Amino acid sequence: MRRYLFSETRRFEAQPFDAVVVGSGIAGLYAALHLDPAMKVAVVTKTGLDGSSSWQAQGGIAAVLTDEDRFQLHMEDTLRAGAGLCDEEAVKVLVEEGPRDIRQLEEWEVPFDYDESGRLILGREGGHRLRRIAHCDGDATGRETTRRLGQLLSAAGFVTPFFRHYLADVVTDEKGVCGVLLYDEEKRTWRALATRHVILATGGVGQVYAHTTNPRGAVGDGMACAFRAGGRAKNMEMVQFHPTTLMAGEVDDRLFLISEAVRGEGAVLRNGRGEAFMQGKHPMADLAPRDIVTRCILKELRRTGEDRAYLDCSHMTRDFFYHRFPNISARCEKEGIELTRDFIPIHPAQHYFMGGVETSLTGETAVPGLYCCGEVSCTGVHGANRLASNSMLECLVFGRRCAETVKGAGASSVPETLAVAGDGRLLSLSPEERRQDRKELRKTLSHAFGPVRHTGEMQYGLAKLSSLADKYDHVACADPATMELCNMTTVALGIAKAACARKDSVGAHYVED
């Protein structure tokens, strides 16, 4: 693996910061807001606030928020969904510290949904035995939380934002992290920031698959940067597929998600003949963990020869559905689906990544000064399959913990310049060749490393992805499109290697043979 994507050897004049946070989703924003206001902080994002997976998140944030619930129950549900591979200490931290972060969001006036008596309205999703999921505007929790945190960050005088800046490299020296190298997409120039503390909150990897709920920018770039800098990979084979994405209208780079909360309100999965098929497959039937529901849907489609399954919401009134799920209602209406008379056509698609950069419970990685939180990280809380609505909770708990670690580290001197040693003897590719390579990568990963895997196909996929990754180790990166593809090959190869190395079939890594 190449050390830097930047293709030349050059020394950059660097702008100094006490800490740099990369990512504008909930993990990055929450981490930045918990840093010391006396610090000089940069927040870097290649998009805006609406370009993250957090912005799209529908379901909500799971936490123990009522007297009827218990930490032990939330832990048990998380461990059960994780198929025995969760780090129990990490789960304990997540569950026991989560409620304080929900209260923090309430203090910061995140617009949660409340009943007439002022109590949080709580939903239920797959794998949860109780209602414990707080939400905003019915099914727009991510959007409303991200928007409010963004407002607070804009008002924070100690933060300098860098919008439309692509993270090319985490730069290191003998002490560890010394800065980041960015590509300014508007000015088409390179920019260097010097710091001894970098918090990566760059999200997931969904766009390495042909069909995903993730936004266009979710290519695993932060993950690949961390690996090139010396970070360790963990659980890369654990890729979660959401059972219910909308099969209507045009299919683009991001499929529309039908939240698991719809089944939490009693919706039933049916085949094209109207037959319910989850009864008897799992004690929780339609609310079984996501990996199980996904495989049951695919098995039913193979049995019937159909290309989609359906969600039956006919037990709900139209008024209830539109009030509880306004965004899903609007999209279904746009596609001509008459709620709640018509069944909603659905199919599984890639949704979340349980693996990533290995971190401690305080966000530290194997690289001094490099921290990770959110989907880019692997704390071990999700094991082999994430429990619904634990993702935003993880962003809050471990985003805050990263910030606390950075604050505890104290001030340190940063270099005035950053030295990057690139390889100038690199190939240039045409846009058409890059498009074909990207298409082939996504096709290969989807076929060989999807929700149901086979040993022979995985070995074939590993060979193809190894060849592609080797090719892009020698490609010049002068623009974000090429850098993205280089990062995608790194992440895809990591998934393939980990999947082929794991000999047991567990959770999201389901090997049929």
C-alpha positions as a printed NumPy array, in Angstrom:
array([[  0.   ,   0.   ,   0.   ],
       [  1.312,   3.435,  -0.93 ],
       [  2.001,   5.821,   1.964],
       [  0.531,   8.997,   0.441],
       [ -2.016,   9.669,  -2.283],
       [ -0.273,  12.952,  -3.073],
       [  1.935,  12.065,  -6.002],
       [  4.884,  14.419,  -5.514],
       [  7.538,  15.029,  -2.888],
       [  6.913,  18.482,  -1.515],
       [  7.074,  20.594,   1.634],
       [  3.92 ,  22.629,   2.357],
       [  3.531,  25.775,   4.417],
       [  0.963,  24.77 ,   7.032],
       [ -1.789,  26.591,   8.92 ],
       [ -1.541,  25.601,  12.634],
       [ -4.417,  24.163,  14.697],
       [ -4.696,  22.541,  18.105],
       [ -7.044,  19.908,  16.647],
       [ -8.528,  19.013,  13.265],
       [-11.867,  17.211,  12.993],
       [-12.62 ,  15.629,   9.606],
       [-16.312,  15.008,   8.93 ],
       [-19.542,  16.97 ,   9.311],
       [-21.902,  14.246,  10.497],
       [-23.098,  13.847,  14.064],
       [-19.856,  12.21 ,  15.281],
       [-17.625,  14.999,  13.979],
       [-19.87 ,  17.894,  15.009],
       [-20.483,  16.492,  18.484],
       [-16.754,  15.843,  18.984],
       [-15.86 ,  19.371,  17.873],
       [-18.418,  20.919,  20.217],
       [-16.871,  19.047,  23.152],
       [-13.342,  20.326,  22.53 ],
       [-12.   ,  23.105,  24.734],
       [-13.183,  26.527,  23.484],
       [ -9.684,  27.797,  24.262],
       [ -8.367,  25.565,  21.475],
       [ -8.033,  26.516,  17.832],
       [-10.058,  23.877,  15.964],
       [-10.583,  23.14 ,  12.267],
       [-13.579,  21.175,  10.986],
       [-13.02 ,  19.763,   7.499],
       [-15.727,  18.371,   5.216],
       [-15.737,  17.548,   1.523],
       [-19.442,  18.481,   1.317],
       [-21.72 ,  20.495,   3.578],
       [-23.829,  19.476,   6.556],
       [-26.387,  17.786,   4.289],
       [-23.849,  15.476,   2.627],
       [-23.343,  13.014,   5.472],
       [-25.038,   9.73 ,   6.316],
       [-26.135,  11.382,   9.561],
       [-28.271,  13.852,   7.624],
       [-30.149,  10.956,   5.993],
       [-30.666,   8.909,   9.183],
       [-34.348,   8.271,   9.804],
       [-34.852,   5.96 ,  12.769],
       [-33.511,   7.734,  15.833],
       [-31.156,   7.329,  18.773],
       [-31.491,   4.341,  21.106],
       [-30.913,   4.831,  24.841],
       [-32.324,   3.859,  28.221],
       [-34.683,   6.762,  28.895],
       [-37.566,   5.335,  30.94 ],
       [-38.015,   3.708,  34.34 ],
       [-39.275,   0.542,  32.618],
       [-36.002,   0.101,  30.724],
       [-32.656,  -1.044,  32.125],
       [-29.02 ,  -0.796,  31.036],
       [-28.82 ,  -4.565,  31.206],
       [-31.707,  -4.972,  28.761],
       [-30.155,  -2.586,  26.221],
       [-26.832,  -4.396,  26.611],
       [-28.451,  -7.789,  26.091],
       [-30.251,  -6.622,  22.948],
       [-27.006,  -5.169,  21.565],
       [-24.99 ,  -8.306,  22.343],
       [-27.64 , -10.576,  20.872],
       [-27.765,  -8.6  ,  17.626],
       [-23.947,  -8.603,  17.483],
       [-23.951, -12.432,  17.302],
       [-21.4  , -12.874,  20.08 ],
       [-18.677, -10.651,  18.614],
       [-19.346,  -7.407,  20.5  ],
       [-16.761,  -6.023,  22.899],
       [-18.789,  -6.128,  26.128],
       [-16.847,  -3.313,  27.786],
       [-17.485,  -1.073,  24.769],
       [-21.188,  -1.943,  24.853],
       [-21.296,  -1.139,  28.582],
       [-19.791,   2.3  ,  27.917],
       [-22.232,   2.927,  25.051],
       [-25.331,   1.955,  27.005],
       [-24.479,   3.53 ,  30.361],
       [-23.182,   6.849,  29.002],
       [-25.744,   7.212,  26.216],
       [-28.559,   8.789,  28.255],
       [-26.345,  11.697,  29.364],
       [-25.659,  12.534,  25.723],
       [-29.361,  12.473,  24.876],
       [-29.908,  14.903,  27.786],
       [-27.093,  17.049,  26.382],
       [-28.877,  17.183,  23.029],
       [-32.077,  18.182,  24.822],
       [-30.206,  20.995,  26.599],
       [-28.871,  22.1  ,  23.222],
       [-32.471,  22.21 ,  21.936],
       [-32.31 ,  19.403,  19.405],
       [-36.024,  19.18 ,  18.431],
       [-36.984,  15.708,  19.647],
       [-40.604,  14.579,  19.472],
       [-42.486,  14.914,  22.775],
       [-45.997,  13.953,  23.855],
       [-48.511,  16.378,  25.355],
       [-47.042,  15.904,  28.834],
       [-43.544,  16.801,  27.66 ],
       [-42.113,  13.28 ,  27.679],
       [-39.976,  11.945,  24.84 ],
       [-41.949,   9.862,  22.355],
       [-39.994,   6.626,  21.972],
       [-40.091,   4.229,  19.035],
       [-39.104,   0.591,  18.646],
       [-37.023,  -1.097,  15.947],
       [-35.66 ,  -4.527,  15.108],
       [-33.808,  -6.321,  17.904],
       [-35.171,  -4.061,  20.676],
       [-37.52 ,  -5.563,  23.232],
       [-38.757,  -2.157,  24.385],
       [-39.478,   1.287,  23.013],
       [-36.245,   3.219,  23.647],
       [-35.592,   5.178,  20.447],
       [-35.853,   8.977,  20.574],
       [-36.621,  10.676,  17.255],
       [-37.13 ,  14.079,  15.62 ],
       [-39.894,  15.082,  13.195],
       [-41.049,  11.471,  13.02 ],
       [-38.407,  10.069,  10.674],
       [-35.869,  12.918,  10.314],
       [-33.728,  12.461,  13.423],
       [-30.418,  12.666,  11.615],
       [-31.331,  15.772,   9.652],
       [-32.664,  17.703,  12.641],
       [-29.813,  16.678,  14.965],
       [-27.139,  17.493,  12.39 ],
       [-28.778,  20.822,  11.589],
       [-28.89 ,  21.877,  15.249],
       [-25.3  ,  20.799,  15.95 ],
       [-24.238,  22.691,  12.834],
       [-25.937,  25.829,  14.117],
       [-24.115,  25.532,  17.435],
       [-20.806,  24.975,  15.661],
       [-21.328,  28.032,  13.449],
       [-21.789,  30.103,  16.602],
       [-18.675,  28.667,  18.245],
       [-15.892,  31.214,  17.917],
       [-13.088,  28.669,  18.26 ],
       [-13.933,  26.623,  15.121],
       [-12.747,  27.319,  11.574],
       [-14.735,  25.402,   8.927],
       [-13.217,  24.112,   5.696],
       [-16.128,  23.177,   3.405],
       [-15.56 ,  21.358,   0.098],
       [-12.087,  20.278,   1.163],
       [-11.178,  16.68 ,   0.4  ],
       [ -8.936,  14.839,   2.873],
       [ -6.065,  13.455,   0.823],
       [ -3.668,  12.323,   3.552],
       [ -2.996,  12.214,   7.264],
       [  0.632,  13.33 ,   7.519],
       [  2.945,  11.84 ,  10.147],
       [  6.479,  12.318,  11.445],
       [  8.564,  10.57 ,  14.116],
       [  6.171,  11.798,  16.851],
       [  2.993,  10.611,  15.142],
       [  0.379,  12.814,  13.501],
       [  1.647,  16.224,  12.42 ],
       [ -1.127,  17.387,  10.113],
       [ -3.453,  16.771,   7.187],
       [ -3.17 ,  17.455,   3.48 ],
       [ -6.39 ,  18.704,   1.856],
       [ -7.55 ,  19.399,  -1.667],
       [ -9.632,  22.575,  -1.998],
       [-12.228,  21.586,  -4.605],
       [-13.397,  25.15 ,  -5.335],
       [ -9.918,  26.627,  -5.851],
       [ -8.418,  23.357,  -7.124],
       [ -5.379,  23.792,  -4.929],
       [ -3.719,  21.889,  -2.079],
       [ -3.881,  23.078,   1.515],
       [ -1.943,  21.834,   4.569],
       [ -3.081,  22.076,   8.198],
       [ -0.551,  21.373,  10.958],
       [ -1.777,  19.69 ,  14.147],
       [ -0.874,  16.938,  16.609],
       [ -4.497,  15.827,  17.003],
       [ -6.72 ,  14.599,  14.163],
       [-10.202,  13.206,  14.819],
       [-11.53 ,  11.257,  11.847],
       [-15.333,  11.129,  11.678],
       [-15.611,  10.495,   7.951],
       [-18.407,   7.923,   7.917],
       [-18.844,   4.647,   6.078],
       [-18.048,   2.841,   2.852],
       [-21.415,   2.223,   1.182],
       [-20.457,   3.452,  -2.281],
       [-18.074,   0.524,  -2.751],
       [-21.276,  -1.492,  -3.264],
       [-23.553,  -1.242,  -6.303],
       [-26.668,  -0.587,  -4.188],
       [-26.506,   1.353,  -0.933],
       [-28.443,   3.748,   1.262],
       [-25.266,   5.799,   1.801],
       [-24.674,   9.229,   0.215],
       [-22.405,   9.714,  -2.788],
       [-19.387,  10.633,  -0.655],
       [-19.363,   7.478,   1.495],
       [-16.334,   5.829,  -0.099],
       [-14.205,   5.074,   2.968],
       [-11.679,   7.846,   2.338],
       [-10.963,   8.555,   6.021],
       [-10.59 ,   4.843,   6.673],
       [ -8.089,   4.445,   3.835],
       [ -6.135,   7.516,   5.04 ],
       [ -5.887,   5.989,   8.508],
       [ -4.655,   2.672,   7.133],
       [ -1.971,   4.396,   5.044],
       [ -0.834,   6.256,   8.171],
       [ -0.489,   3.012,  10.154],
       [ -3.955,   2.509,  11.664],
       [ -5.114,  -1.078,  12.14 ],
       [ -8.198,  -2.571,  10.499],
       [-10.78 ,  -4.529,  12.491],
       [-13.917,  -6.514,  11.503],
       [-13.721,  -5.368,   7.884],
       [-15.803,  -8.336,   6.733],
       [-18.833,  -7.164,   8.739],
       [-21.025,  -5.248,   6.275],
       [-24.656,  -4.638,   7.21 ],
       [-27.444,  -4.724,   4.65 ],
       [-30.714,  -3.007,   5.501],
       [-33.718,  -5.211,   4.747],
       [-36.039,  -2.507,   3.437],
       [-35.039,   0.02 ,   0.796],
       [-37.645,   1.4  ,  -1.575],
       [-37.975,  -0.348,  -4.953],
       [-39.782,   2.351,  -6.91 ],
       [-38.788,   5.104,  -9.291],
       [-35.261,   5.621, -10.567],
       [-32.391,   3.793,  -8.874],
       [-29.451,   6.154,  -8.377],
       [-26.277,   6.171,  -6.28 ],
       [-28.292,   6.239,  -3.049],
       [-31.392,   4.138,  -2.443],
       [-34.197,   5.514,  -0.287],
       [-34.471,   3.807,   3.08 ],
       [-37.755,   2.628,   4.588],
       [-36.931,   2.908,   8.275],
       [-37.031,  -0.131,  10.517],
       [-39.286,   1.98 ,  12.733],
       [-42.087,   1.24 ,  10.242],
       [-41.907,  -2.412,  11.287],
       [-41.525,  -1.185,  14.854],
       [-45.033,   0.262,  14.48 ],
       [-46.338,  -3.107,  13.303],
       [-45.727,  -3.275,   9.529],
       [-45.462,  -6.829,   8.176],
       [-43.207,  -8.208,   5.446],
       [-45.082, -10.045,   2.68 ],
       [-44.271, -11.656,  -0.645],
       [-45.964, -10.813,  -3.935],
       [-48.852, -13.137,  -3.121],
       [-49.537, -11.226,   0.078],
       [-48.199, -13.999,   2.315],
       [-46.401, -13.014,   5.54 ],
       [-43.143, -14.984,   5.72 ],
       [-41.249, -13.956,   8.877],
       [-43.374, -15.915,  11.351],
       [-41.435, -18.936,  12.565],
       [-38.146, -17.65 ,  11.166],
       [-37.154, -15.901,  14.411],
       [-38.828, -15.317,  17.803],
       [-39.106, -11.582,  16.988],
       [-40.489, -12.291,  13.487],
       [-40.493,  -9.031,  11.449],
       [-38.43 ,  -7.316,  14.158],
       [-35.574,  -9.815,  14.107],
       [-32.027,  -8.372,  13.758],
       [-31.239,  -6.92 ,  10.344],
       [-28.904,  -9.642,   9.078],
       [-31.56 , -12.292,   9.743],
       [-34.403, -10.319,   8.142],
       [-32.251,  -9.54 ,   5.097],
       [-31.395, -13.198,   4.506],
       [-35.018, -14.26 ,   5.018],
       [-36.156, -11.75 ,   2.388],
       [-33.552, -12.938,  -0.113],
       [-34.442, -16.574,   0.535],
       [-38.133, -15.818,   0.003],
       [-37.388, -14.009,  -3.256],
       [-35.416, -17.014,  -4.508],
       [-38.311, -19.286,  -3.539],
       [-40.971, -17.215,  -5.304],
       [-38.872, -15.99 ,  -8.231],
       [-39.853, -12.386,  -7.501],
       [-37.54 ,  -9.361,  -7.527],
       [-38.99 ,  -7.569,  -4.502],
       [-40.846,  -8.079,  -1.249],
       [-43.407,  -5.757,   0.337],
       [-44.206,  -3.937,   3.564],
       [-47.837,  -4.099,   4.575],
       [-48.827,  -1.047,   6.667],
       [-52.579,  -1.475,   6.215],
       [-53.211,  -1.81 ,   9.961],
       [-52.153,   1.866,  10.354],
       [-54.385,   4.772,   9.457],
       [-53.158,   7.076,   6.72 ],
       [-53.122,  10.015,   9.134],
       [-50.973,   8.083,  11.627],
       [-48.462,   7.046,   8.974],
       [-48.142,  10.55 ,   7.549],
       [-47.648,  12.014,  11.028],
       [-45.193,   9.366,  12.233],
       [-43.219,   9.074,   8.974],
       [-43.591,  12.347,   7.05 ],
       [-40.478,  11.917,   4.89 ],
       [-41.211,   8.306,   3.977],
       [-44.802,   9.328,   3.227],
       [-43.679,  12.121,   0.916],
       [-41.331,   9.837,  -1.015],
       [-43.925,   7.067,  -1.357],
       [-46.483,   9.605,  -2.522],
       [-44.004,  10.89 ,  -5.099],
       [-43.653,   7.338,  -6.433],
       [-47.413,   6.865,  -6.667],
       [-47.775,   4.552,  -3.662],
       [-51.108,   5.118,  -1.918],
       [-50.515,   4.808,   1.823],
       [-51.653,   2.78 ,   3.636],
       [-53.704,   0.971,   1.025],
       [-50.772,  -0.11 ,  -1.184],
       [-47.951,  -2.336,  -0.054],
       [-44.509,  -0.652,  -0.135],
       [-42.107,  -2.504,  -2.495],
       [-38.717,  -3.155,  -0.859],
       [-35.402,  -4.953,  -1.304],
       [-32.252,  -5.207,   0.885],
       [-29.25 ,  -2.955,   0.155],
       [-25.928,  -2.139,   1.797],
       [-26.463,   0.211,   4.73 ],
       [-23.813,   0.233,   7.471],
       [-20.246,  -0.86 ,   8.176],
       [-19.484,  -2.523,  11.503],
       [-15.742,  -2.692,  10.814],
       [-13.227,   0.103,  10.394],
       [-10.201,   1.595,  12.099],
       [ -9.525,  -0.154,  15.389],
       [ -9.825,   2.245,  18.319],
       [ -9.636,   2.144,  22.081],
       [-12.622,   3.142,  24.2  ],
       [-11.191,   6.671,  24.255],
       [-10.959,   6.916,  20.47 ],
       [ -7.215,   6.366,  20.134],
       [ -5.768,   4.386,  17.215],
       [ -2.395,   2.726,  16.671],
       [ -1.085,   6.095,  15.364],
       [ -0.224,   8.646,  18.09 ],
       [ -2.462,  11.69 ,  17.695],
       [ -4.985,   9.979,  15.394],
       [ -8.492,   9.371,  16.768],
       [-11.619,   7.949,  15.147],
       [-15.321,   8.02 ,  16.01 ],
       [-18.554,   7.075,  14.321],
       [-18.794,   4.679,  11.393],
       [-15.144,   5.064,  10.347],
       [-14.1  ,   3.515,  13.659],
       [-14.408,   0.034,  15.103],
       [-14.813,   0.149,  18.87 ],
       [-16.342,  -3.317,  18.944],
       [-19.807,  -2.159,  20.055],
       [-21.583,  -3.581,  17.002],
       [-19.872,  -6.956,  16.732],
       [-21.109,  -8.884,  13.693],
       [-24.357,  -6.937,  13.265],
       [-25.398,  -3.471,  14.493],
       [-28.512,  -3.132,  16.611],
       [-30.885,  -0.568,  15.096],
       [-30.381,   3.076,  16.197],
       [-27.178,   2.324,  18.102],
       [-25.191,   4.1  ,  15.37 ],
       [-26.072,   7.693,  16.266],
       [-25.655,   6.797,  19.923],
       [-22.13 ,   5.58 ,  19.141],
       [-21.425,   8.866,  17.321],
       [-22.388,  10.818,  20.441],
       [-20.711,   8.702,  23.12 ],
       [-17.426,   8.073,  21.33 ],
       [-17.326,  11.47 ,  19.619],
       [-17.436,  13.041,  23.069],
       [-14.849,  10.556,  24.346],
       [-12.477,  11.45 ,  21.494],
       [-12.802,  15.131,  22.426],
       [-12.145,  14.37 ,  26.09 ],
       [ -8.998,  12.431,  25.133],
       [ -7.714,  15.311,  23.007],
       [ -8.416,  17.82 ,  25.798],
       [ -6.586,  15.592,  28.273],
       [ -3.532,  15.364,  26.025],
       [ -2.729,  19.053,  26.49 ],
       [ -1.138,  21.486,  24.077],
       [  1.795,  20.478,  21.883],
       [  3.903,  22.302,  19.328],
       [  3.125,  21.791,  15.66 ],
       [  5.494,  22.078,  12.695],
       [  5.444,  25.123,  10.445],
       [  5.667,  22.964,   7.341],
       [  4.47 ,  19.486,   6.343],
       [  6.718,  17.205,   4.332],
       [  5.03 ,  14.689,   2.01 ],
       [  7.127,  12.124,   0.164],
       [  5.076,  11.005,  -2.85 ],
       [  5.995,   8.809,  -5.781],
       [  6.342,  10.872,  -8.932],
       [  6.577,   7.847, -11.245],
       [  2.861,   7.218, -11.513],
       [  0.322,   6.474, -14.242],
       [ -2.446,   8.747, -15.473],
       [ -5.846,   7.269, -16.339],
       [ -8.617,   8.565, -18.542],
       [-11.994,   9.406, -16.979],
       [-13.561,   6.523, -18.907],
       [-11.052,   4.003, -17.523],
       [-11.729,   5.258, -14.003],
       [-15.489,   4.925, -14.535],
       [-15.09 ,   1.344, -15.736],
       [-12.826,   0.454, -12.815],
       [-15.272,   1.948, -10.319],
       [-18.142,   0.019, -11.873],
       [-16.163,  -3.239, -11.816],
       [-15.143,  -2.729,  -8.173],
       [-18.74 ,  -2.171,  -7.035],
       [-20.015,  -5.089,  -9.072],
       [-17.355,  -7.447,  -7.717],
       [-17.878,  -6.492,  -4.086],
       [-21.667,  -6.758,  -4.397],
       [-21.499, -10.189,  -6.001],
       [-18.82 , -11.807,  -3.85 ],
       [-19.201, -10.013,  -0.493],
       [-22.907,  -9.352,  -0.141],
       [-25.333, -10.54 ,   2.557],
       [-24.962, -14.198,   1.47 ],
       [-21.436, -15.32 ,   0.568],
       [-19.817, -18.377,  -1.024],
       [-16.205, -19.445,  -0.622],
       [-15.387, -19.808,  -4.32 ],
       [-16.916, -16.455,  -5.224],
       [-15.05 , -14.755,  -2.375],
       [-11.709, -16.134,  -3.567],
       [-12.438, -14.998,  -7.12 ],
       [-13.483, -11.567,  -5.846],
       [-10.34 , -11.28 ,  -3.734],
       [ -8.15 , -11.922,  -6.782],
       [ -9.946,  -9.264,  -8.852],
       [ -9.851,  -6.662,  -6.093],
       [ -6.174,  -7.386,  -5.356],
       [ -5.333,  -6.699,  -8.986],
       [ -7.339,  -3.467,  -8.973],
       [ -5.774,  -2.259,  -5.714],
       [ -2.293,  -2.967,  -7.054],
       [ -3.082,  -0.939, -10.166],
       [ -4.207,   2.072,  -8.123],
       [ -1.113,   1.919,  -5.959],
       [  0.631,   3.288,  -9.06 ],
       [ -1.896,   5.848, -10.288],
       [ -1.322,   9.598, -10.044],
       [ -3.902,  11.384,  -7.846],
       [ -4.408,  14.95 ,  -8.984],
       [ -8.137,  15.268,  -8.267],
       [-10.771,  13.993,  -5.8  ],
       [-12.321,  11.545,  -8.289],
       [ -9.065,   9.619,  -8.611],
       [ -8.337,   9.849,  -4.893],
       [-11.784,   8.456,  -4.15 ],
       [-11.207,   5.479,  -6.398],
       [ -7.807,   4.8  ,  -4.815],
       [ -9.437,   4.844,  -1.387],
       [-12.256,   2.602,  -2.589],
       [ -9.783,  -0.032,  -3.799],
       [ -8.046,   0.022,  -0.393],
       [-11.301,  -0.445,   1.512],
       [-12.708,  -3.048,  -0.894],
       [ -9.536,  -5.121,  -0.664],
       [ -9.681,  -4.868,   3.135],
       [-13.233,  -6.243,   3.126],
       [-12.287,  -9.057,   0.769],
       [ -9.187, -10.111,   2.708],
       [-10.996, -10.117,   6.05 ],
       [-13.946, -12.075,   4.644],
       [-11.711, -14.731,   3.122],
       [ -9.677, -14.976,   6.329],
       [-12.686, -15.559,   8.615],
       [-13.468, -19.277,   8.636],
       [-16.694, -19.181,  10.636],
       [-20.055, -17.94 ,   9.39 ],
       [-21.388, -15.373,  11.857],
       [-23.737, -12.386,  11.784],
       [-23.356, -10.257,   8.671],
       [-20.565, -12.553,   7.444],
       [-22.91 , -15.32 ,   6.348],
       [-21.209, -18.004,   4.26 ],
       [-23.738, -20.373,   2.731],
       [-21.303, -23.165,   1.875]])
